[in-house]
């Protein structure tokens, strides 16, 4: 039909579509499939203008939409209101993978400014884009990517700079990020259907390593006195490192001495201070005597834990990890051991495991951590069933002995 043409070909036979006057659409005569994208051509003062979207940028997905756009152009020309600058578009470039990917990334930046995305998530996007997405799909029309299996197959063989293969968790994060991009394309009507994604990557449940309170105390002995307050807090309170770094004086509640309650209402994400916690909820925790004894008094708007003599600086995530790794190394050398446990496991995981094995109900621990689900809390608190029942049996045995002793005295 003059002025309207189909984009793409029959997905079955790869032949061109033809106009069917009865259906008022372009179809494959053999397989009866219909075109799902259309191109409108408008002539104005000897110039040819082609569009694959309406003036709002939405893809022309039906013949009726294309016909309506063509009629709009003809009406504007008759009424001498046609503006060629408004109608011109580089429609092929508008659908390039990298062009749309840049728009999607900008949308994530906007959400970050609104506080609806985590800085740590947005900061990771350039890595995914430059290392994985662009090498695979740069220069491709986003509408012509039917299958994501083959081009991302190399993901399995990709290795980090140090030569180690990337983890299944990292691979899953990359694929979920790409899925998010294509879901955005469909939501914005750049594409009609999602391409075929590889099978979901199953990540085995991580079994975190934990350490006992005795080991924590021994590691603390190798930490410089200047940094002992923040690490004592991490070991004894079991909170997220980002939350303890973000503590300010107004988080240590005023009232009767001793000040034994902390209010978590901020966190750090990718070294950016957020005026809310990771879960967006404010929560209150009891402060144990050990960290309370080392708690500095600060102005309500000042950070509770800082380092430096002349200039007080807030702790960064890399700096905390550096201090901890050195202390762990010194601990291993002094005790002729080879303990390998990360800061998060040595603090939050170990705290949760210690508490649940002391008999603290998992529901209480859920409230302490601020988790939205009990299942999440269970990942941070591994119940040692054997030890619990061994302790229980010992209690029962003692109680039986007391009962037997009372009976004998009677």
C-alpha positions in Angstrom: 0.0 0.0 0.0 1.3 3.4 -0.9 3.0 5.2 1.9 2.9 2.2 4.3 5.3 -0.8 4.2 6.1 -3.6 6.7 9.3 -4.0 8.6 10.8 -7.4 9.0 9.9 -10.7 7.3 7.9 -13.8 8.0 9.4 -15.4 11.1 8.8 -18.9 9.6 9.9 -18.7 5.9 11.8 -15.4 6.1 9.9 -14.2 3.0 8.6 -10.6 2.5 5.0 -9.7 3.6 2.4 -8.7 1.0 -0.5 -6.4 1.4 -3.9 -8.2 1.9 -6.8 -5.8 1.2 -9.3 -8.0 2.9 -7.4 -8.0 6.2 -6.0 -4.5 5.7 -2.6 -5.6 6.7 0.6 -7.1 5.4 0.7 -10.9 5.6 2.7 -14.0 4.5 0.5 -15.6 1.9 2.0 -19.1 2.7 2.0 -19.1 6.5 -0.7 -16.4 7.2 1.6 -14.6 9.6 1.2 -10.8 9.9 3.7 -8.0 10.0 4.0 -6.5 13.5 6.0 -3.4 12.7 5.3 -0.8 10.0 7.1 2.1 8.3 5.3 5.2 7.0 6.8 7.2 4.1 5.8 10.9 3.7 6.8 13.1 0.8 7.1 16.9 1.4 8.5 19.3 -1.1 10.5 16.6 -2.9 11.9 15.2 0.3 11.1 11.7 1.6 10.5 11.3 5.3 10.3 7.9 6.8 9.0 7.0 10.3 8.7 3.7 12.2 7.2 5.4 15.2 4.4 7.8 15.9 5.2 11.3 17.0 5.4 10.2 20.6 8.1 7.7 19.8 6.0 4.6 20.1 6.5 1.8 17.6 3.9 1.3 14.9 2.7 -2.2 15.7 -0.5 -2.3 13.7 -1.5 -1.3 10.2 -4.2 0.9 11.7 -1.6 2.9 13.6 0.5 3.3 10.5 -2.6 4.4 8.5 -3.6 6.9 11.2 -0.1 8.4 11.2 -0.1 8.7 7.4 -3.5 10.4 7.5 -2.2 12.8 10.2 0.7 13.8 7.9 -1.6 14.4 4.9 -4.0 16.5 7.0 -1.2 18.6 8.3 0.1 19.2 4.7 -3.4 20.2 3.5 -3.7 22.6 6.4 -0.2 23.9 5.9 0.9 22.9 9.4 3.3 20.2 8.4 6.7 20.7 10.1 9.4 18.4 8.5 11.7 18.8 11.5 9.1 17.4 13.8 8.5 14.4 11.5 12.1 13.5 10.7 13.7 10.7 12.6 16.6 8.4 12.2 14.4 5.4 12.9 17.1 2.8 12.5 19.5 4.5 14.8 16.7 5.0 17.4 16.5 1.2 17.7 20.3 0.5 17.9 21.0 -1.6 21.0 23.6 0.8 22.3 21.3 3.8 21.9 18.4 2.2 23.8 20.8 0.8 26.4 22.1 4.4 27.0 18.4 5.6 27.5 17.8 2.7 29.9 20.9 3.5 31.9 19.8 7.2 32.1 16.5 6.0 33.5 18.3 4.2 36.3 20.3 7.3 37.0 17.1 9.2 37.3 15.6 6.6 39.7 18.8 6.9 41.8 18.3 10.6 42.1 14.8 10.0 43.3 16.1 7.5 45.9 14.4 4.6 44.2 17.5 2.7 43.2 20.6 1.8 45.2 23.9 3.5 44.3 25.7 0.2 44.6 23.4 -1.2 41.9 23.6 1.7 39.5 27.4 1.9 39.9 27.7 -1.7 38.7 25.8 -1.1 35.4 28.8 0.3 33.5 30.8 -2.9 34.3 28.0 -5.1 33.0 27.5 -2.9 29.9 31.1 -2.5 28.9 32.3 -6.1 29.7 29.3 -8.1 28.5 26.5 -6.3 26.7 28.3 -4.1 24.3 30.7 -6.7 23.0 27.7 -9.0 22.3 25.1 -6.6 20.8 26.7 -3.3 19.8 25.5 -2.3 16.3 22.4 -4.6 16.4 18.8 -3.5 16.1 17.3 -4.3 19.5 14.1 -5.5 17.7 16.1 -8.1 15.8 17.5 -10.0 18.8 15.4 -13.2 19.0 17.7 -15.3 21.1 20.2 -14.5 23.8 21.7 -18.0 24.2 24.5 -18.0 21.7 26.0 -14.5 22.1 26.2 -14.8 25.9 27.6 -18.3 25.8 31.1 -16.9 26.4 29.9 -15.6 29.8 30.6 -19.1 31.1 34.3 -18.8 30.1 34.8 -15.2 31.0 37.4 -14.7 33.6 38.3 -11.8 35.9 41.6 -10.0 35.6 43.2 -12.2 38.2 42.3 -15.3 36.1 39.6 -16.7 38.3 36.3 -17.7 36.7 33.3 -15.5 37.6 30.9 -17.0 40.1 27.4 -18.3 39.3 26.0 -15.5 41.4 27.8 -12.9 39.3 26.6 -14.6 36.1 23.1 -14.5 37.4 23.4 -10.8 38.3 24.6 -10.1 34.7 21.7 -12.0 33.1 19.1 -10.4 35.4 20.4 -7.0 34.5 20.1 -7.8 30.8 16.5 -9.1 31.4 15.7 -5.8 33.2 16.8 -3.9 30.1 14.7 -6.0 27.7 11.7 -5.7 30.1 12.1 -2.0 30.0 12.2 -2.1 26.1 8.9 -4.0 26.1 7.3 -1.7 28.6 8.3 1.4 26.5 7.0 -0.5 23.4 10.4 -0.5 21.6 9.9 -4.3 21.2 6.7 -6.4 21.2 8.1 -9.6 22.6 11.0 -10.5 24.8 13.8 -12.5 23.2 14.5 -16.0 24.4 16.7 -16.0 27.5 19.0 -18.8 28.6 17.7 -21.1 31.3 17.7 -19.5 34.8 21.1 -19.8 36.5 20.6 -21.8 39.7 22.9 -20.6 42.4 23.5 -23.1 45.2 22.6 -21.7 48.6 25.7 -20.1 50.2 26.8 -21.8 53.4 28.5 -18.9 55.3 31.4 -19.5 57.5 31.0 -18.3 61.1 33.4 -17.8 64.0 32.8 -18.0 67.7 32.9 -15.1 70.2 36.3 -16.4 71.4 37.7 -16.1 68.0 36.2 -12.7 67.5 37.9 -11.5 70.7 41.2 -12.9 69.6 40.9 -11.1 66.2 40.0 -7.9 68.0 43.3 -8.1 69.9 45.2 -7.6 66.6 43.2 -4.5 65.7 44.7 -1.1 66.5 43.2 0.7 69.5 42.0 3.5 67.3 39.7 1.1 65.3 38.6 -1.1 68.2 35.3 0.8 68.9 33.9 0.2 65.4 35.0 -3.4 65.2 33.7 -4.2 68.7 30.4 -2.8 67.6 30.4 -4.9 64.4 31.3 -8.1 66.3 28.9 -7.6 69.2 25.9 -5.9 67.5 25.7 -7.9 64.2 24.6 -5.0 62.1 25.4 -4.2 58.4 28.8 -2.5 58.0 27.1 0.2 56.0 24.8 1.0 58.9 27.4 1.2 61.5 29.5 3.5 59.3 26.4 5.7 58.9 25.7 6.0 62.6 25.5 9.6 63.8 25.1 11.0 67.3 21.3 11.3 66.9 21.1 7.5 66.5 22.3 6.9 70.1 19.1 7.7 71.9 19.1 10.2 74.7 17.5 9.3 78.1 18.5 7.8 81.3 22.0 6.4 81.6 23.2 4.1 80.3 22.4 4.9 76.7 21.7 1.4 75.6 19.5 1.8 72.5 20.6 2.5 69.0 18.3 3.7 66.2 19.3 2.5 62.7 17.9 5.0 60.1 20.8 5.5 57.7 23.2 3.4 55.6 26.0 3.8 53.1 25.6 2.5 49.6 28.6 2.6 47.3 30.1 5.2 49.7 27.0 7.5 49.4 25.2 8.3 52.6 21.5 7.3 52.3 18.9 8.8 54.7 17.3 5.4 55.1 18.3 1.8 55.8 18.7 -0.9 53.2 15.1 -2.1 53.9 13.8 1.5 54.1 12.7 0.7 57.7 13.8 2.4 60.9 14.6 -0.2 63.6 15.9 -0.1 67.2 18.5 -2.4 68.8 19.9 -2.9 72.3 23.5 -1.9 72.7 25.6 -4.6 74.5 27.9 -3.5 77.3 31.1 -4.2 75.4 30.5 -1.8 72.5 28.7 0.6 74.9 31.9 0.9 76.9 33.8 2.1 73.9 31.1 4.4 72.5 32.4 7.9 71.9 30.2 10.9 72.7 29.7 13.0 69.5 27.5 15.8 68.3 24.1 14.6 67.0 25.1 15.4 63.4 28.6 13.9 63.6 29.5 10.3 62.7 29.9 8.1 65.8 32.8 6.2 64.4 35.7 8.1 62.8 39.4 7.7 62.4 42.4 10.0 62.1 44.2 12.3 64.6 44.1 15.8 63.1 41.3 15.3 60.7 38.4 13.0 61.6 37.3 10.9 58.6 34.4 8.5 58.2 35.2 4.9 57.6 35.0 3.6 54.1 34.1 0.1 53.1 37.5 -0.7 51.6 39.3 0.7 54.6 37.3 -1.4 57.0 38.0 -4.5 55.0 41.7 -3.7 54.8 41.9 -3.4 58.6 40.0 -6.6 59.1 42.1 -8.6 56.6 45.3 -7.5 58.2 44.0 -8.5 61.7 42.9 -11.9 60.4 46.3 -12.4 58.8 48.0 -11.6 62.1 45.6 -13.9 63.9 46.4 -16.8 61.6 50.2 -16.3 61.9 50.0 -16.1 65.7 47.9 -19.2 66.0 49.3 -21.2 63.1 45.9 -21.4 61.5 44.5 -20.8 58.0 41.1 -19.2 58.8 39.4 -17.7 55.8 36.2 -15.8 56.6 35.0 -12.4 55.3 34.1 -9.4 57.4 30.3 -9.8 56.8 30.5 -13.5 57.9 32.7 -12.8 60.8 30.2 -10.2 62.1 26.6 -10.4 61.0 26.5 -14.1 60.1 28.4 -15.1 63.2 26.2 -12.9 65.4 23.0 -14.4 64.0 24.3 -18.0 64.4 25.5 -17.4 67.9 22.1 -15.9 69.0 19.9 -18.6 67.4 22.0 -21.3 69.0 21.7 -19.6 72.4 17.9 -20.0 72.0 16.9 -16.6 70.7 13.7 -17.2 68.6 14.2 -16.6 64.9 11.3 -14.1 64.9 13.2 -11.9 67.4 16.3 -12.1 65.3 14.3 -11.2 62.2 13.2 -8.0 64.0 16.8 -7.3 65.1 18.2 -7.5 61.5 15.2 -5.7 60.0 14.5 -8.5 57.5 11.2 -8.5 55.6 11.0 -12.3 55.7 12.0 -15.1 58.1 13.6 -17.0 55.2 16.2 -14.2 54.8 17.0 -14.3 58.5 17.6 -18.0 58.3 20.4 -17.4 55.8 22.2 -15.3 58.5 21.6 -17.7 61.4 22.6 -21.3 61.0 21.1 -23.5 63.7 23.4 -26.3 64.9 20.8 -28.9 65.6 23.2 -31.4 67.1 24.6 -28.9 69.7 21.1 -27.6 70.6 19.8 -31.1 71.3 23.0 -32.0 73.1 22.5 -28.9 75.4 18.8 -29.8 75.8 19.7 -33.4 76.7 22.2 -32.1 79.3 19.5 -29.8 80.8 17.0 -32.7 80.9 19.6 -35.0 82.6 20.3 -32.4 85.3 16.6 -31.9 85.9 16.1 -35.7 86.1 19.0 -35.9 88.6 17.5 -33.2 90.7 14.1 -34.9 90.6 15.6 -38.2 91.5 17.6 -36.6 94.4 14.5 -35.0 95.8 12.7 -38.3 95.6 15.5 -40.1 97.4 15.5 -37.6 100.2 11.8 -38.2 100.7 
